[in-house]
Amino acid sequence: MVSLHTSPLDQPGTGDAGGMNVYVVELSRRLAGLGIEVEIFTRATSSALPPRVELTPGVTVRNVAAGPFEGLSKNDLPPQLCTFARSLLRAEAAHEPGHYDVVHSHYWLSGQVGLLARDRWAVPLVHTMHTMAKVKNASLAEDDQPEPPARLIGEEQVVEAADRLVANTDDEAKQLIDLYDADPAKVAVVHPGVDLDAFRPGDVAAARDAVGVPRDAVVLTFVGRIQPLKAPDILIRAAERFISADPSLRDRLVVAIVGGPSGNGLEHPECHAELARRLGVDDITRFVKPVQQDVLADWYRASTVVCVPSYSESFGLVALEAQAAGTPVVAAAVGGLTTAVRDGVSGLLVDGHRPEDFADALGEVAFEPGLRDRMSRGALEHARGFGWEVTAERTLQVYRESMDALRLEVLS
């Protein structure tokens, strides 16, 4: 595995760590459970990190020194690709030829390195985009910035050269084919999963006590990196509409924003707190730093509704985690969220990003008699179809198919 720009050891929800980190960790763990030895190469972000860390039996994280340990954003990393690639190739040189069977790269920066390793080792490259510049640039938030041309070119190169492309959903597969001219024969759809042991229903009162919200509160929650793309401001603006329409809600409404600044959000880390103050809802809005998985599960259980208003999502693991905990989701009808959320059954999908539309949908789930309970049952049923074990088995099948295709190519 190559996960260059963000380490599987990082806490999801801040910096560049998010759903991709969860994906790499959980997929690697499940592959190890199937008897596959996994090594994850990532860029070291601290001099204190050891060169090798055992993540779990069968999964090793290799921290590669490439550039300054701190202070580099994703857009600063292309000049470090050669240094990173050199360390990756040296690691293989320490083994007998044929040590690695497959390279699986995550995000375009990793794909660029993966191409070099694929050519040197004569093994297939399987690539997962996770996000795509052309998709993001087509649906930017008002205060967001477009992805740079270098990324678009880099993505096109990886798509053209990779042996297999793993898409999270049918919609993403179509985007790869339509926007990047990917060969349809090389695109495989493999849905991400959810940890059904970690995210499961439980005692709501106990969960609310654990995270410190009143037992009788209406809790609207956002989980994720705080940046324009993820649009937590939409939930804050929707909450203001609730209070304006019914001032009595102020006594029992809680808006939880769980996550840390990331990407363009780092330029104005206090902007959402300032927005809450300006709209007069700062007294009901809580900003919670990224939390460990067990605490995050309590936040999901404690929530009346989880809101995922992103402008683009390759899948939307937060939506799936919330549903696995029994909490309905109101999400933007974009990208993989249309697969992660079953509209009208496990939650509601909202066209566009108008706060008033999100307020209507959130209010419907939270306040319409019986609807929240019905959708909670639908959320649990929907989430059960997305275990990580299924993801790992299907991904392993893609690996084998890519290996078989390369053997046939060599023989011919």
N, C-alpha and C positions, 0 to 999 in steps of 0.2 A: 504494500500500500504506500502511496505517496500522498501526503497531506502537508504540503510545503508551508502554506501561509498561516495555518492555525493548528495547534497541537491537540491531539486527543486527550492530553493531560490537563488542558485548560478548562476552567469553569464556564459552561455554556451560559450565554446571556449577557456577555460584556465583550468589549473589544471586537475581534473578528470571530469569536467562538459562538457557535449557535447550533442549528440543526445539523449541519454537516459534521460537527464534532461528535454529536450523539450518533449519527449514522455510522461514522467510521469505527467508533468504539463498539457499538452493539453488533454491527456486522462482523467485525473481527472476532469478537467473543463467540458468536454463534458459529463462525467458520472453524474456530479452534475446537468447539464442541463436536464438529463433524470430522475432526482429525486433521485439519489443515493447519500447518504452521504459518503464522502471519508475522511479518515484520513491517512496522509502520515507520517510514522515514518522515521526519518533520523538522522544521527549522528551530534551532535552539533560541530561546528568548531570555535566557539567564545563564550567567557563567556558573551558577550553582547547580545547574542540572547535570546529572551524570550522563555519559554518552549513551548508556543503555538503561532502560527501565522496563521491568516485567509488569505489564498492565494486568495480565491474568495468565494462568498457565497456558502456554501455546501462543501468546501474543506479546511481542517485544516492541517497545517504542525506541527508536534510535534518534537521539537529538543531534542534529547536524549543525555545526557552526558555519554560518554563511552570513557575513555582514555583521553590523553592530547588533548586540543582543536586544537592545531596546530602541524605541524611537522610529521604527520603520513601519509605515502603513503598507497595505496591500499594493498600492500604486508605486511604492518605492522598491518593491522586491524584484522586478525584472532584471536589474543589473546583477543580482545575486544568484541568478539561475545557474550560471556556469560553475560557480563555486560549490553550490549545492549538488549539482550533477556530478562533479568530480568526486565528492565524498561518497555519493551513492555508488558510483562505479568502483571505487576503491573497496567498498564494503563487500561487493560481490567478488572482487579479485582475491579476497582472503579465503574464498571457498573453492572447492572443486568446480570445474565448469558444469553448468546445468543445475546449480544450486536453487535458483528461482525458476518457477514454472510459468508464472504470470505476473505482470505488473498491472496494478489497478490504481489509476490516478484519480484524484478528486480536485475539481476546480481547474481552470485553464492553466494556471501557473504550474501546478503539478503535472498537467498533461504535457507541457513543453519538456519537462525533465523526463517524464515517462517515455517520450518518443526516443530520446537518446539511449535510455536503458534498453528499450525494446530492440533497437537496431544493434546495439553492442552484444546483447545476450541472446538474440534470436529467439525471443519469446513474445507472445502476443501482448498487446497493450489494450486493456479494458479501461474505458474512461467514463466517469460520471461528471456531468457538468455542474449539478447542484443549482447554479443560477446561470442565466445567459444574458450577456450585455444587450443584445438586440431586443430581448423581451423587456428587460428593465428600462431601457431607453424609450420604449414605446409607451410606457405607462408610469412616467415619473411623477412623484409628488411635487406640489407647487414649489417647495423650497429645496428640492433635491438637485443633485448635479448629475449630468449624463456620464456614463462610463467612457473612459478614454479610448481613442482609436486603436491604441496598441493592444488593448484587450480584445477588441473585435477581431483584429487580424490574428492574434494568438489563438482565439477560439476557433476561427475558421481553419487554421492549420491543424489543430488537434483533431477536429471533427473529420477532416479529410484523411488524416493519416492513421487514426486509431483503428485497431482490428475490430473492436466492438464498442458500442456506445450504450450505456445503461441509462434509460429514461425512467423517471419516477412514475409517470402516468402516460396514458395514451395521448393526452394533450401535449405533454413535453416531447413525446416522440414525433408528433406532427410538427411542432415548432422546429425541431432539429432538421427535419426533412424539408420543410417549407422555407425556413429562414437561413439555414446553413447548408442546404443541398446535401444533407447526409444521405448515404446509400441506405435505403430502407432495409436491405438485407442485413445490415450491420447494426441495426437498432433493436434493442431488446427492452421490453417494458418489465420492470421489477419494482413493485411497490415497496417503499420503506415500511418499517414495522413500528411496533410500540412494545415496551416492556410491560407485559400484562401482569407481572408479579409486583413491580414497583408502583404502577399506576392502576389502582383498583378501587372500587367503591369502599367506603368505610363510614364510620360514625361522623356525621356532619358536625354535631355539637362539639365533639372532641377535637375535630380539625380546626374549628373556629377558635376554640380555647387555645390551641397550640400556636396559631398565627396571630392571635390577639385581636379578633374582631367579634363584635357582639353576636350572640346566638340568634337574635331576631333580625339581624341586618339583611338588607338586600346588597349582595356583594357582586360587583361587576369587575372583572379582572382581565388585565392585559399581561401577557408573559412574552418576553423576547428582548432583543437588542433595541435600545432606544435610538432610533434614527428615522429620518423622513420616510424611507421605504416601508417601514413597519407600521407607521402612522398611529402611534398611541394617542396623538392629539385628537383623533376622531372620537375616541372613547371619552376624553375629557370634555370635548364640546358636546357630545351626546348627553353626558351627565348634567351639564349646565341647562340643557333643554328640559330634562326631567325636573330639576329644581324650579325653573321658571314656570313650568306648567303646574306643579304641585309643591309649593314651599314646605309642606309638612313632611316631604320625603327626606329633607335635610337631616332629620333626627335619626334616620335608619339606613341611609344610603352610604355605601363605602365603595370607593373606586380605588382599586389596587393596581399599580403599575410596577410589575416585577421584572427587573432587568437593569442593565447598565448601558451607558452611552457607547455608541459604536459608529464607525464610518463617518459620514457627514455630521452625525449627531455629536461628535466630539468637539466640533467647532463651537457649539452653544449648549453645553451639557445641562444648563439650568433652564433651558427654554420652556420645557414642559411644566416645571414648577411655576415659572413666571406666567405661563398661560393659565394655569389653574387659579393663580392669584388674581389675574386680570378678569377672569370670568366669574370670580367669587365662589369657586368650589374648592379652594385649597384646604378648607377645613374638613372636607370629606374625602380628599384625595391622599393616598399614601404611596410614597415612592419607596420600594423595597429593593435592596441590592440583590444581585443574583444569589440564589440559594441552592443548597445541595438537593439531590433528587428526592430524598424522603420529605424534606420541608416543602419542596415544590408540589409533591403529591398532596400534602395537606392543603396548600393553597387552592389546588384544583377542587378538592372535596369541599372546601369552605365556600367556594364560589357559587353564586346563583346562576351566573352565565359567564363564560369566557369569551372575550371579544378578540377576533383576529382580523383587523381591518387593513392588512397589507396591500400595497399596490401591486406587488407580484410575489408569488411563492412557487417554488418548484414542487413543493408538496405541502408543507405546513404541519410539522410534527407536533407542535403545541396543540393544534386542534385535535389531533389523534390522542395525545396524552390526556387532555381534558375529558374527552369522551370515554376513555378507558376508566377514568375515575368516576364516571357517572354524571358528568356535568355537560349540559348542552352547550353548543357553540354558535355564536353569531359571527359570520366571517364574510369577507369580500368574495364575490364570485369570480375569482381570478385563479389561473394556473391550477396547481395541484389541489387547492382548497375545494374545488368542485368534486374531487374524488375523496378527499379526506373527510368531508362533511356531507352527509346525506340530507339534502334539503327537504325540510318539512318532517323529517323523521328523527334525526339526531341533532338538529339545529336548523338555523336559517341562513341562507346565502343572500347577500345584498348586492344588487347591481350598482356600480358606481361607488363613490366615496363621500356622499353627502352626509354630514353628521345627523341631519334630521331623519334620514332613512335608517341609519344605524340606531338612532334613538327609538324609532318605531319598532324595529325588530327586537331590540333588547327589551323594550317594554312589553312586547307581546309575549316573549318567553317568560319574563320575570313575573308578570302580573296577571296574565290570562288564566283563570282557574283551571287547574288540571293539566295545562299544556306543558309546564316545566317537568312534571312527573312523567308524563308520557314520553317526552323527548329524552329524559334521563334514561328510561328503559331502552329507547331506540339508540341512544349513544353507546350504551354498553354492548348491545347486540352488534352494532356496526364496527366497533373497535375490535371485537373478538376476531374479526377476519383479517387482522393485520399483525400477527405475531412475527417477531424477528426471525424465528426459526424458518418460517416460510420464505422470508427474504433471503436468508443465507442459502437455503437449498436451491432456490431459483438462481441466485448469483453464481453458485458453484457450477450449476448447469451451463451458464453463460461462459464461465472459465473453460470448461471442458470443450464446449463447442468451438471456442476460439483456438484452443490448442489443436483440436482435430483439423480445423480449417488450415492452420499454419502447416501442419504435417503434410496435408494433401498438396498445398502450394509448393512445398519443398520437393516433394516427390515428382510433381509434374514439371 
